[in-house]
Amino acid sequence: MVKHMIIWTLKEEIDKEAVKAEIKRDLEGLVGKIDGLLSMKILTEGFEGSAGDLMMDSAFESRAALDAYQAHPAHQAIAGGLVRPNVTSRASFDYEV
């Protein structure tokens, strides 16, 4: 199994709560729609002083499944249409369990 974690910092000028809710809904909605995506949890309420505004904690069957997810049109639509336009920074960490 492969874990894929991302922390995003959102732009200041947006409605952060609305964008967090949309990102959570859309990314968590990919479970069951992309082969090899085992779980997806978007955390939107970190402690003050956290490194970002929201975090993705996802699991995949394999590295190949993660690679397929990255290229999948459903993921690309969310990443390009919702996430990237609202984000100022992104940090990721992938590892095998």
C-alpha positions, 0 to 999 in steps of 0.5 A, a space after each residue: 500500500 502507498 500513502 499520499 499526503 498533501 498539505 495545501 495553503 490557500 490564497 488569502 483572498 478567497 472564501 477559505 471555508 467554502 473552498 475547503 468544503 468543495 475540495 473535501 467533497 470533490 476529492 473524497 468523492 473520487 473513492 470508488 471511481 478510480 481503480 486502486 484508490 483505497 481511501 481519501 480523507 481531507 482534513 480541514 480543521 487543523 490546529 492553529 500553527 499548522 503548516 497549511 490550511 488543509 491536508 489530504 491523507 490518501 491510500 493507494 493499492 500500489 505506486 502504479 495506482 498512485 501514478 494512474 490517479 495522478 493522470 486520471 481525468 477526474 483527478 485532473 479536473 479537480 486539481 486543475 479546476 478547483 485546487 490549483 487556482 486557490 492554492 499558494 503552496 503545496 507540500 507532499 509526501 509519499 511512502 510505502 506501508 
